[in-house]
Amino acid sequence: MRFHDLDLPLEIMHAISDLGFQYCTPIQAAILPKLLTGVDAAGKAQTGTGKSAVFLINILTQMLRNPIAGKRPSGTPRALILAPTRELALQIEKDARGLAKYASCKIVAVFGGIDYQKQRQQLIRDHVDILVATPGRLLDFVQQGQIHLDKVETLVIDEADRMLDMGFIPDVRRIIRKTPQKSRRVTMLFSATLTPEVMRLASQWTTNPFVVEIEPEQVAVETVDQIVYLTTFEEKFTLLVNLIFHNNLERLLIFGNRRDVTRNLLERLTRYDIRCALLSGEVKQNQRIKALEDFRSGKIRVLVATDVAARGLHVDDISHVVNYDLPLDPEAYVHRIGRTGRAGALGTSVSFADEGDSFQIPVIEEFMGQKLHCIYPPEELLKPLPAPQKVRPTKSRRRFTNSRKRPARPGKKVAGSRR
């Protein structure tokens, strides 16, 4: 299905053309025609399927077709999009700005980890059309009277399953109670899995929703070439560095299961003069944003991440994803490799299966309904690495090293000195 077939406003079609899209992804083709008629929806889809564009195109279309005349109060959004993480909120905001390029639409994102006053000024300076928010920070602004949700026309709950996992549902309930009744708003709920718990939430918050399911293997298999290297723990880092240099990889995302693993990887890769940055829960939000922007712009070639980046991270032209550790959750494997091969482009995922996590292979295969291509690494990728560069001493160490004389230890007599 072409976007041209959906009878969208010219402003949106112009933006879609600028973004280089002509044909709908499976979930877009399945749900957009129905959604544009004003019904509620519940969709099962992984990230990377184009689901953000589904609700954003619908929101923008309804706003353009039903403009509001006159001055509007500040902090009163027409559309509210709830996301479980800061990274996903930022990505939705970025996607919204791209699609609203030619529409007069005010988009604001609020989330924790960023200066509260700066976000407050954004809210009180002008009216808001689309508000993208994480639950905690949104409730703060609602309680302070900076945001009013009684005029919300469209409510989107993205990654509802993760909202459940992260314990956000009580906050989400409080937020939804501030919006108009479900009969007076359009509600869309999206989730990677439509579990009984998620479907119960959908029944509470939506009215006769149109339900669509896009299975995970459709995302992972079609556009991602998957390779699993059977290796040992000791060989993994050598394999990784040789993989980067042998293939001259310029935009690579590496996943580790734990923060200490990713920290160690970052330090070791830096010693081989590989420009990289870290994305994990312990990294401050402003540093995460800078890391993502540097990765997008090409200032760094490698992003090392925990699963905090597995959902909601959208960077164009990631050629390879490496699972330095195989994830314990098979669904996380699909989320990770979905960072490449997006929007119909081809990508490659390379996973390292050592003696500690190779037992995960059958579990992942069963979840995806297909066999993984497991091979031993070629000899050129196990070639011993040269000695890494020495870590430069800190400023204080350099001063100490460059001084002519070392200070004497307390109580020790130095030649030529008087006691």
N, C-alpha and C positions, 0 to 999 in steps of 0.2 A: 504494500500500500504506500502511495506517495503522500507526503504532507499536502501537496497541491490538491489532493482529492478530498480533503477534510473541510474545505471552505473556511479556512482560517482568515482572520483579519490581515490586511496587507502588511501592517506593522510587524506582526509576528512572522509572516512568510519572509519578509525582508531579512529579519534577524536569523531565521533558520537557514536562509540561503548564505548569509555571511558566515555562519558556522560550518557550512559545507555539507549539510544533511539534505538528502532528497527522499530517502525511503524510511519508513517507520521500522523500528525494531519489533520483535514479536509481541511484547507486552503493549507497546504503543498502538500497534495495529489492532490488537484484541480489545483494548479498553477505551482508547480515545474517542472513537465514533459514538459510543454509548455515553461516555462521560460528558461529552459536549452538549448532550440533551438535558443535563442538569440533575442526573441521578447520583445517589451515593455509590461508593465502590469500596471493595475490599480486594486487594491484590497480593498474590504471592509471587515475589520476584527477588532475585539476588541483586546486589549492586552491580553496575555495569550493564544492566539491561535497558537503561534509558527511562527508568520509572520516574526520576525527578522531572524529566521533561513532560511526562504525562500530566502530573498535577500542575506544573507551572504553566504549560500551554493552556490548560483548562482555566486556571485562575485568570491569566492575562486576557483570554478571549472573553470571559464573562465581564471583566472590568471594562474592556474596550466597547463591548456591546451595551453595557449599562453604566454609562458614566454618571458621576454624582456632581451636580452643579453647586456652586457656592463654596464658601469657606468651611472647612471641616476642622473639628477640634484636634489638637495634637494627641499623639499616643493612642489613637483609636483606629486600629487596622481593619481593613476589609477582609484580609485573608491572614490566617495564622497557620504556620507550619512548625510542628514540634519535632525536634530531632534529639536523639539520646546523647550525642557527643558534640563537642565543639568543632571537631574536624568536619563532621557531616553538615553541621549548621553553616560553616564557612563555605563548603562546597555547594550547598543549595543556594546560598546567597550569590555565589559567583555564577552559577547556572542561570539564576533568575535575572541577573544584570545582563547576561548575554542575550537572553530571549526578550528582555524588555528594552533593548537598545533603542528602538524607534518608538517606544510607547512612553507617554508621560506617566511614570510610575515610580513612586518613592518606596525603596526597599531598605529595610533595616534588619540587622542581625544582632541579637543580644545573647550573651553566653558568659559563663564564668571564666576567670583567668585573665580578663582584660579590664582595664580601668573602668570602674563603675560610673564615674562622673562623665567620662567621655561618651559612653553609651547613653547616659541620661540626657546629655546635651543634644544628641542626635534625635531623641524622642520628642523633646520639647521645642526644638527649633522649627519643626514643620509637621504637617500631617504625615501619616504612614499608610501606605497601601498594602504592602506585603511585609509581614513580620515573621522572621525566622528565629526560633528561640530554643534553647535548652530549658527543661522544666524549672530547675532551681532558680536561675537568674530571672526568668520570666515572673515567677511568683514574687520575687523580691520587688520588682518594679510594679506589679499589680498591687501589692500590699502598701507600697509607698504612694500609690495613686498616680504613678507616671504612665501606666498603661491601662486602658479600659477595653474590655473584650465584649461588651454588650452589642457592638455593631458588626461582629464578625459574620461574614457571609459564607466563607469557605474555611473549613478546618481540615488540616492534613496531619495525620499521625504517622510519621515515617519510622520504619524499623520497630514496629510494635513489640516484636519478640525480644529485642534487645532492651526496650523499655522495661519489660517484665524482668529480664535477667538482672538488670542494674537497679531494680527496686524503685523505679520512678512512677509506677502506676498510681500510688496514692496522690502524688503531686499532680499527675495528669488528670485524675478525677477532679481535683480541686480547681484546676484550670478550666476544664470543660464545663463545670458548673457555673463559671463566670460568663460563658458564651450563651447565645440564644439557644432555645430548645432545638433538638435535632430536626424537628419538622420545619424549622425556619432557617436552617442552614444546610449547605452541602458538606458532607463529611466523607473523607477518603482515608482509608487505613491501609498501610502497606507493611508487609512483613516477609522475612526470608522463609519463614515457616508458618503455616496456618494451623497451629496446634489448637486443641480444644479450648485452652485458656485464651488464646488470641481471638478465636471465633466468638467466645463469650463476650469479650470486650467489644468486638465488632457489632454484635447484636445489641449491646447496650447503647452504643454511641452512633449507630447508623440506622437509616430507615430503608428496609428492603434493598440492601446493597447488591450491586452487580458484582459477582465474584469471578475473578480470573486467576488462573495458576500457571506460572511458567516454571517448569521443572529445572532444578539446578544444572543437570547434565546438559541441557540445551545451551546453557551459557558457557560451561567449561569446555565442552568437547569441540564445538564447531570452529572456534577461532584461535584456540590455544594448543600449540604443540607441546605435549607433556613428556618430559624425560625424567627418569629416576636413576641416579647413579648409586650403585651399591658400593659403599666405601667403608672406611674405618674412621673412628673419631679423630685419630692422629692425622689422617690424610685430608680431612675436610677443608682446613684453611688453605693448604697448598692447592687443592682442587679449585677452590673459590678464586684465588688470586690468578692462577693460570687461566681459568675460564674468562676472567675479566680482560686480561691482556691478550690472550690468544684470539678472542673474538672482537677485541677492541670495543667493548661495550661502553656506551656513552650515557645510557639512562636505565639504571638497574635498581630494582627494589629487592632488598634482602630481608627475610623474616627470620627472627629467632624467637624461641618460646619464652625466654626470660630476660629481664632487664640486664642482669649481669652478663649474659651471653652477648647481647647487643652492644653493651658498653665495651666489652673486651674486643669484639669484632671491629668497632669503630677505631679503637686505639691501634690495633694491629694493621688495619688497612691504611691508616694515616701514615704509618711508618714505611709503607711501600709507595708513598706519594700518590695515593688514590684519594681524590677529593670526595669527601663524604660527610654526611650529617646524620644525627640520631633523631628518631621519632619514637618516643615512648611516654608512658604515663608520668615519669619523673622529670621530664623536660618541661620547662615553663612554657605557658601558652604563646608568649611573644616569640620565644625561640622556635617553637614548633612552626609558627606561621612563617618565620624567616627561612627555616629549613625547607619548607614546601615551596616557597617562592624561588629560592636558590635552585632547587631541584627542577622546577618548571622552566626556569630561565637558562639552565645549563651551566650555572656557576659550579655546581657539584654534580658528579656523575653517578654517585651511589647514595641511596637512602637506606639506612639500616633501621629496621622497625620491629616493634612487637605488634601483637594483634590489635593494638589501639588504632593502627592504620589500615586494618584489613577491610573495614567498611567505611564508606563515605569518602575515601580518597580517590580523586579522579585527576590524574595527570596524563595528558596526551603523550602518545609515542613512547610509553614504557615498553621497550623491546623484550626485556627479560625480567621474570620474577624468580628469585632463588629462595627455596625453603632450606635454609641452613639446618634447621631442625624440622622434622615432620611434625605437624600439629597433632595434639592429642584428640582434638575434635575433628572428625572428617569433614564436617560442614565448614570449618575454618579453612580447610585446604581449598575448597571451592571459592571462598571469599578472597583468599590470598591470590590465587592464580587469576582471579577475575580482575586484578589490577592491570593486567596486560590483555591484549586481544579485545579491546573495547570498541564499541560502535562499529563492529564489522571488520576492524583491522586485525591483522595476524600478529600473534605474540608467542612467546616461548616461556614455559615454566621448567625450571630445573630443580629437582629435589635431591637432597643428600640423605640416603638411608644408611645409617651406621648400625653397629651392633646394639645400640641402645633404643632405637626407635623404628627399626625395620618391621617390627610386629604390627605397626600401624598400616602397612600397605594393604593387607586383605580387607581391613575395615574401610579404608578409603575406596577401594575397588567396589566393595559391596554397596556403599553409599552412592557411588556414581554409576553403578551398573555397567562397568567396563573394566578391562584389565589395563594396568599401567605398564608403560614401556620401561622395564627395568633392565639396565645393562651395567657392565663394569666400565669405569672411566677409561678413555683411551690413554695411551702412555704419555702423550704430550701434555696432558692435563695433570699428570702426577710428577712432572719434572721437578726436581728439588729447587726450591726458591733461593735466590741470592740472599745474603745477609741483609736484614732490614736496616734502614737508616737509623742512626742513633737519635734518641729523643733529645732535643735541645734542652740545655739546662735552664732552669728558671732564672729570673733576673737576679734574685738574691744569690743563687749559686754562682752565676757568672761573676758577680762582684767579688765573691769570696775567692773564686778560682783565679781571677785576674789580679788580685792584690799581691804585692811583692812579699809580704810577710804574713804568716798565719798568726792570729792572736794566740798567746800562750794560754794553756789550760790553767785554771785557778790553782794557786799554790805551787806551780812548777816554775823553777828558776830558769830564766832565759839568759843565754850568754850575753855579757855586756850590759846587763841591766842591774840596777841597784835595788836592793830589797828595802 
